[in-house]
C-alpha cells in the first residue's frame, strides 16, 4: 500500500478516535442573567432570571426552594408551577425569563434586622433574594452568570463579586454549575474603602453617617488576615466584603459566602480579648458547617481560632490570651451540655476549652509535628457538614489515634445523644 495512503488513514483513525472524547471534555455553556432592581419606597426588590437560547437541550427545569411568605408574584415565559415552598420553572427551548419580587427588610424575633432597606441605603444577603434551585440539566452544563443591578439615582453597590462593567457583576462559584448571587451586599449612599491584604481584595462598606469604622476594620484585617490565610492557604476567597451598619441592624456579626456583616457599634476587640470580626472571618475562611447538635464544634472552633489568630498576629499579648481562656473556662461551667441546636454564650465558652485541650493533645502526641490547624484544614478541604463522629475521625486522620479530649466523658454526651 502507498506510504502516503497509510499516513492519511492513520490521521483519519486518530481524528475519529479523539473527536468524541474531546467534545465530551468541554462543558455546554449557556447564558444566565440575573437582574436586581431595588425599590426603597416599597421596601422591595424586583428579581428576574433570564436564560439565553443556548439553554436548548441543556436545562429541562429549575426547581426553586422559596419562602412563600416573601417570594411572590412569579411570572415568566414557559411553564411555572407553584406548590408550597417550591416553584418549578420550565423555560422555553429558545430561552426565557422568570420574574418575581421579595421584600428586602427582615426583622428577627428580637426586633433587630438581618436585612434592611430605607430611603438612603440597603444591607442584605443575596441568598435571601435569590432562592436556591435544583436543576434538571445535562451533566456537562455550565451557566455563564452575571448580575445586573438597577439602583435609585445616586446609589452605589457593593457585592463579593468581580465587577465587569458599571452595575454588572460576574457570578462565579467554584464547583457549582448553576451559580446564584449570594453573600452580603450593600447599596445606597455608601462610604467604601478598599485594600489588598495577603492577596485578598478587601472591601469595607457601610452607609454614610452610621459610625462605620472602615479604616479601623482594614487595620485589624491587615494584622490578622495573613494569619488566617496561613491557617487555610488554599481556601481563602479572592474577594472579601465586610458590610457594616448601625441600629436597627442585628447587633453582632453574621458571616456569608466571601463576606460578613458587623454591626457598627460592635467593638473590634472586646474587653475579654475576643473579636467578633475575626470570629466571623474564621467562618468565611473555613466554611465549616455543623449538623444538628454539632454547632458547638463550628462556633467553638471559630472562637478558639479568633483568639489564637489575634495572639499569633501580636494583636493581643500572651498575658491577655491566657486571661481570656481562664474567663471562658469559668463561663463554660454554666453550660449543661454541648450538643444543643445553637451554640451560644456558655456553650461556646465550654467548646473553646475542648478545642484548647484537643490542640495541646494533638501537638503532644505528634511530637510537635501536627496541631489542631491540621484538623481544621482537613475539615475545610472536605467541605462536608461536620458532626461529632466526623470531627473525631478528622482528628484520628491527623493524630493517628482517638483523642482523649473528644471522649464521651469529656464532652458530657455520647454520639447517640444519650
C-alpha positions as CSV (number, residue, x, y, z in Angstrom):
1,X,0.0,0.0,0.0
2,X,1.2,3.5,-0.7
3,X,3.0,5.0,2.3
4,X,1.2,8.4,1.9
5,X,-2.1,6.5,1.9
6,X,-1.2,4.7,5.1
7,X,-0.4,8.1,6.8
8,X,-3.7,9.5,5.6
9,X,-5.6,6.6,7.0
10,X,-3.8,6.9,10.3
11,X,-4.7,10.5,10.6
12,X,-8.4,9.7,9.9
13,X,-8.5,7.0,12.5
14,X,-6.9,9.3,15.1
15,X,-9.3,12.0,14.3
16,X,-12.3,9.6,14.6
17,X,-11.0,8.2,17.9
18,X,-10.2,11.5,19.6
19,X,-13.1,13.6,18.4
20,X,-15.9,12.4,20.7
21,X,-13.6,12.3,23.7
22,X,-12.6,16.0,23.1
23,X,-16.2,17.0,22.7
24,X,-17.2,15.3,25.9
25,X,-14.5,17.1,27.9
26,X,-16.0,20.5,27.1
27,X,-18.9,22.0,29.1
28,X,-22.0,23.1,27.4
29,X,-22.3,26.8,28.3
30,X,-25.5,28.9,28.4
31,X,-26.1,32.5,29.5
32,X,-27.8,33.1,32.8
33,X,-28.6,36.8,33.6
34,X,-29.9,38.0,37.0
35,X,-31.5,41.4,37.3
36,X,-32.0,43.1,40.7
37,X,-34.0,46.3,41.0
38,X,-34.2,47.9,44.4
39,X,-37.3,50.0,45.2
40,X,-36.8,51.8,48.6
41,X,-40.2,53.4,48.6
42,X,-41.8,49.9,48.6
43,X,-39.0,48.1,50.6
44,X,-39.0,45.7,47.7
45,X,-36.6,44.0,45.3
46,X,-37.7,43.0,41.8
47,X,-35.8,40.0,40.7
48,X,-35.5,38.2,37.4
49,X,-33.6,35.3,35.8
50,X,-33.1,35.2,32.0
51,X,-31.6,32.2,30.1
52,X,-30.5,32.6,26.5
53,X,-31.2,30.3,23.5
54,X,-28.2,28.1,24.3
55,X,-30.4,26.6,27.0
56,X,-32.0,24.3,24.4
57,X,-31.3,20.7,25.3
58,X,-29.3,21.8,28.4
59,X,-31.9,22.6,31.1
60,X,-35.2,20.9,31.4
61,X,-36.5,22.6,34.6
62,X,-35.4,24.7,37.6
63,X,-37.0,23.9,41.0
64,X,-36.6,26.8,43.4
65,X,-36.9,26.5,47.2
66,X,-38.6,29.7,48.2
67,X,-40.0,31.3,51.3
68,X,-43.7,31.6,50.4
69,X,-44.2,34.5,52.9
70,X,-41.6,36.5,51.0
71,X,-41.0,35.4,47.4
72,X,-44.2,36.2,45.4
73,X,-45.5,37.4,42.0
74,X,-43.9,34.7,39.9
75,X,-44.3,35.4,36.2
76,X,-42.5,34.5,33.0
77,X,-42.1,32.5,29.8
78,X,-42.6,28.8,29.6
79,X,-44.3,26.8,32.4
80,X,-44.4,27.9,36.0
81,X,-45.8,25.7,38.8
82,X,-46.0,26.8,42.4
83,X,-46.5,24.3,45.3
84,X,-45.8,25.3,48.9
85,X,-42.1,26.1,49.3
86,X,-41.3,25.2,45.7
87,X,-41.7,26.9,42.4
88,X,-40.8,24.9,39.3
89,X,-39.9,26.7,36.1
90,X,-39.6,25.1,32.7
91,X,-38.1,27.7,30.3
92,X,-38.8,27.6,26.6
93,X,-36.1,26.0,24.4
94,X,-35.4,29.4,22.8
95,X,-34.6,30.8,26.3
96,X,-36.9,32.9,28.5
97,X,-37.3,35.0,31.6
98,X,-38.7,34.3,35.1
99,X,-39.5,37.3,37.4
100,X,-40.7,37.7,41.0
101,X,-40.5,40.2,43.9
102,X,-39.4,40.0,47.5
103,X,-39.3,42.4,50.5
104,X,-35.7,43.3,51.4
105,X,-36.1,44.1,55.1
106,X,-36.3,41.2,57.5
107,X,-36.9,41.6,61.2
108,X,-35.8,38.9,63.6
109,X,-37.7,37.7,66.7
110,X,-35.6,40.1,68.9
111,X,-36.7,43.1,66.9
112,X,-33.4,43.6,65.1
113,X,-32.9,43.3,61.3
114,X,-30.6,41.0,59.5
115,X,-31.6,42.8,56.3
116,X,-32.9,46.4,56.0
117,X,-33.7,48.9,53.3
118,X,-34.5,52.5,53.9
119,X,-34.6,55.8,51.9
120,X,-30.8,56.1,51.7
121,X,-29.3,52.6,51.9
122,X,-29.9,48.8,52.0
123,X,-28.0,46.0,53.6
124,X,-28.9,42.4,52.8
125,X,-27.7,38.9,51.8
126,X,-28.1,37.8,48.2
127,X,-29.0,34.3,49.5
128,X,-32.3,35.8,50.8
129,X,-33.3,37.4,47.5
130,X,-32.2,34.7,45.0
131,X,-33.5,31.4,46.2
132,X,-31.5,28.1,45.7
133,X,-32.5,25.9,42.9
134,X,-32.3,22.2,41.9
135,X,-31.7,22.0,38.2
136,X,-32.5,19.1,35.9
137,X,-29.9,19.6,33.2
138,X,-27.1,18.0,31.2
139,X,-24.2,16.7,33.3
140,X,-21.8,18.9,31.3
141,X,-23.9,22.1,31.5
142,X,-22.3,25.3,32.8
143,X,-24.0,28.7,33.4
144,X,-22.2,31.9,32.5
145,X,-23.9,34.0,35.1
146,X,-24.0,37.8,35.6
147,X,-25.8,40.1,38.0
148,X,-27.2,43.4,36.6
149,X,-28.1,45.9,39.4
150,X,-30.6,48.7,38.9
151,X,-30.5,51.4,41.6
152,X,-32.0,54.7,42.6
153,X,-30.1,57.7,41.3
154,X,-27.0,58.5,43.4
155,X,-26.8,55.0,44.9
156,X,-23.7,52.7,44.7
157,X,-23.5,49.0,45.2
158,X,-21.0,46.5,46.8
159,X,-21.0,42.7,46.5
160,X,-18.4,40.0,46.8
161,X,-18.1,39.6,43.0
162,X,-15.9,41.0,40.3
163,X,-17.4,44.0,38.6
164,X,-17.1,43.6,34.8
165,X,-18.8,46.9,33.9
166,X,-21.0,49.6,35.6
167,X,-23.5,47.8,37.8
168,X,-22.7,44.4,36.2
169,X,-21.0,41.6,38.1
170,X,-19.7,38.2,37.2
171,X,-21.2,35.5,39.4
172,X,-18.8,32.6,39.7
173,X,-18.6,29.9,42.3
174,X,-16.1,27.1,42.1
175,X,-17.5,23.6,41.9
176,X,-21.0,24.9,41.2
177,X,-22.5,24.6,37.7
178,X,-25.6,26.8,38.4
179,X,-24.4,30.0,40.1
180,X,-26.6,32.4,42.0
181,X,-25.7,35.7,43.8
182,X,-25.0,35.0,47.5
183,X,-23.2,36.8,50.3
184,X,-23.5,40.2,52.0
185,X,-24.3,43.2,49.8
186,X,-24.8,46.9,50.4
187,X,-26.4,49.6,48.3
188,X,-27.1,53.3,48.7
189,X,-25.1,56.3,49.8
190,X,-22.1,54.4,51.0
191,X,-18.7,55.0,52.3
192,X,-16.3,52.4,50.8
193,X,-12.6,51.6,51.5
194,X,-10.6,49.1,49.5
195,X,-7.3,47.4,50.1
196,X,-5.4,44.3,49.1
197,X,-4.3,42.2,52.1
198,X,-2.5,38.9,51.9
199,X,-3.5,38.5,48.2
200,X,-7.2,39.1,49.0
201,X,-9.1,42.1,47.6
202,X,-10.8,43.5,50.7
203,X,-13.8,45.9,50.5
204,X,-15.3,47.5,53.6
205,X,-18.5,49.3,53.0
206,X,-21.3,50.9,55.1
207,X,-23.9,53.7,54.9
208,X,-22.7,57.2,55.4
209,X,-23.2,58.7,58.9
210,X,-23.6,55.3,60.6
211,X,-20.3,55.4,62.5
212,X,-18.7,52.6,60.4
213,X,-15.0,52.4,61.2
214,X,-13.8,51.4,57.8
215,X,-10.1,52.1,58.3
216,X,-10.1,50.5,61.7
217,X,-11.6,47.4,60.2
218,X,-9.0,47.4,57.5
219,X,-6.2,47.8,60.1
220,X,-7.4,44.8,62.1
221,X,-7.6,42.7,58.9
222,X,-4.2,43.9,57.9
223,X,-2.8,42.3,61.1
224,X,-4.9,39.2,61.1
225,X,-5.9,38.2,57.6
226,X,-2.4,37.0,56.7
227,X,-2.5,34.6,59.7
228,X,-6.0,33.3,58.7
229,X,-4.7,32.7,55.2
230,X,-1.8,30.7,56.6
231,X,-4.2,28.6,58.5
232,X,-6.2,27.6,55.4
233,X,-4.0,28.8,52.5
234,X,-5.9,27.0,49.8
235,X,-9.4,28.2,50.8
236,X,-9.3,32.0,51.2
237,X,-11.6,33.8,48.8
238,X,-10.1,36.1,46.2
239,X,-12.5,38.8,47.5
240,X,-13.8,39.6,50.9
241,X,-16.6,42.1,51.6
242,X,-17.2,43.5,55.1
243,X,-20.5,45.3,55.4
244,X,-21.4,47.4,58.4
245,X,-24.3,49.5,59.6
246,X,-25.8,50.7,62.9
247,X,-29.2,50.3,64.5
248,X,-31.7,48.8,64.0
249,X,-29.5,46.1,62.4
250,X,-28.5,42.9,64.2
251,X,-26.1,43.9,67.0
252,X,-23.4,41.4,66.2
253,X,-21.7,39.7,63.4
254,X,-23.0,37.4,60.7
255,X,-20.9,35.6,58.1
256,X,-21.8,34.8,54.5
257,X,-20.1,33.4,51.4
258,X,-16.9,35.6,50.8
259,X,-18.4,38.2,53.1
260,X,-19.5,39.2,56.6
261,X,-21.7,41.7,58.4
262,X,-20.5,43.6,61.5
263,X,-22.7,46.0,63.5
264,X,-21.1,49.5,63.5
265,X,-21.2,49.6,67.4
266,X,-19.7,46.2,67.9
267,X,-16.1,46.6,69.3
268,X,-13.4,45.3,67.0
269,X,-11.7,44.0,70.2
270,X,-13.9,43.2,73.2
271,X,-12.9,43.7,76.8
272,X,-12.4,40.0,77.2
273,X,-9.8,40.0,74.3
274,X,-12.0,38.3,71.7
275,X,-13.0,39.8,68.3
276,X,-16.4,39.3,66.5
277,X,-14.7,40.5,63.3
278,X,-12.0,37.8,63.4
279,X,-14.5,35.2,64.6
280,X,-16.7,35.7,61.6
281,X,-13.6,35.8,59.4
282,X,-12.8,32.3,60.5
283,X,-16.3,31.2,59.4
284,X,-15.8,32.8,56.0
285,X,-12.4,31.2,55.5
286,X,-13.2,27.7,56.7
287,X,-16.8,27.4,55.6
288,X,-17.3,24.6,58.1
289,X,-21.0,23.9,58.9
290,X,-22.4,21.6,61.5
291,X,-25.2,19.1,61.5
292,X,-27.8,19.1,64.2
293,X,-26.2,19.1,67.6
294,X,-22.8,19.9,66.3
295,X,-22.9,23.7,66.3
296,X,-20.6,23.7,69.3
297,X,-17.9,22.4,67.0
298,X,-18.4,25.2,64.5
299,X,-18.7,28.0,67.0
300,X,-16.1,26.7,69.4
301,X,-13.6,26.4,66.7
302,X,-14.3,29.9,65.3
303,X,-14.0,31.4,68.8
304,X,-10.9,29.5,69.7
305,X,-9.1,30.5,66.4
306,X,-10.3,34.1,66.7
307,X,-8.2,34.2,69.9
308,X,-5.3,32.2,68.5
309,X,-5.1,34.4,65.4
310,X,-5.1,37.5,67.5
311,X,-2.3,36.1,69.6
312,X,-0.3,34.9,66.6
313,X,-0.5,38.3,65.0
314,X,0.6,40.1,68.2
315,X,-2.8,41.9,68.4
316,X,-3.1,40.7,72.0
317,X,-0.4,39.8,74.4
318,X,0.4,36.3,75.8
319,X,-1.0,37.5,79.2
320,X,-4.3,38.7,77.7
321,X,-4.5,35.5,75.7
322,X,-4.2,33.3,78.8
323,X,-6.6,35.5,80.8
324,X,-9.3,35.2,78.1
325,X,-9.1,31.4,78.3
326,X,-9.4,31.5,82.0
327,X,-12.5,33.6,81.8
328,X,-14.1,31.4,79.1
329,X,-13.3,28.3,81.2
330,X,-15.2,29.7,84.2
331,X,-18.1,30.9,81.9
332,X,-18.2,27.4,80.3
333,X,-19.0,25.8,83.6
334,X,-22.6,27.2,83.3
335,X,-23.2,25.0,80.2
336,X,-25.1,21.8,81.0
337,X,-24.3,20.1,77.6
338,X,-22.6,20.9,74.3
339,X,-24.9,19.2,71.8
340,X,-27.6,21.9,71.7
341,X,-29.2,23.3,68.5
342,X,-27.4,26.7,68.6
343,X,-24.1,27.2,70.4
344,X,-24.1,30.5,72.3
345,X,-22.6,32.0,75.5
346,X,-21.6,29.4,78.0
347,X,-21.8,26.5,75.4
348,X,-19.4,28.2,73.1
349,X,-17.1,29.1,76.0
350,X,-17.1,25.4,77.1
351,X,-16.4,24.4,73.5
352,X,-13.4,26.7,73.4
353,X,-11.9,24.8,76.3
354,X,-12.4,21.5,74.5
355,X,-10.6,22.9,71.4
356,X,-7.7,24.1,73.6
357,X,-7.3,20.7,75.2
358,X,-7.5,19.0,71.8
359,X,-5.0,21.3,70.2
360,X,-2.5,20.6,73.0
361,X,-3.2,16.8,72.8
362,X,-2.6,16.7,69.0
363,X,0.6,18.7,69.4
364,X,1.9,16.5,72.2
365,X,1.1,13.1,70.7
366,X,2.6,14.0,67.3
367,X,5.7,15.3,69.0
368,X,5.1,18.9,67.7
369,X,4.6,17.9,64.1
370,X,0.8,18.5,64.0
371,X,-1.8,20.6,65.7
372,X,-5.4,21.5,65.5
373,X,-4.5,23.6,62.5
374,X,-4.2,20.3,60.5
375,X,-7.6,19.1,61.7
376,X,-9.1,22.4,60.6
377,X,-7.5,22.1,57.1
378,X,-8.9,18.5,56.9
379,X,-12.4,19.7,57.6
380,X,-12.2,22.7,55.4
381,X,-10.9,20.6,52.5
382,X,-13.7,18.0,52.9
383,X,-16.4,20.7,52.8
384,X,-18.9,18.3,54.5
385,X,-21.2,19.2,57.3
386,X,-19.5,18.1,60.5
387,X,-20.8,16.1,63.4
388,X,-19.1,14.6,66.4
389,X,-18.1,11.4,64.7
390,X,-16.6,13.2,61.6
391,X,-14.8,15.6,63.9
392,X,-13.3,12.6,65.8
393,X,-12.4,10.9,62.5
394,X,-10.6,14.0,61.3
395,X,-8.5,14.1,64.4
396,X,-7.7,10.4,64.0
397,X,-6.5,11.1,60.4
398,X,-4.1,13.8,61.8
399,X,-3.0,12.2,65.1
400,X,-3.3,8.5,64.3
401,X,-5.5,7.7,67.3
402,X,-8.7,8.9,69.0
403,X,-8.4,12.0,71.1
404,X,-9.0,11.9,74.9
405,X,-10.3,15.5,74.6
406,X,-13.2,14.2,72.5
407,X,-14.2,11.2,74.6
408,X,-17.8,10.9,75.7
409,X,-16.7,11.6,79.3
410,X,-15.0,14.9,78.3
411,X,-17.9,16.0,76.1
412,X,-20.6,15.0,78.5
413,X,-22.6,13.1,75.9
414,X,-22.2,10.1,73.6
415,X,-22.7,10.2,69.8
416,X,-26.2,8.6,70.1
417,X,-27.3,11.7,72.1
418,X,-27.9,9.8,75.3
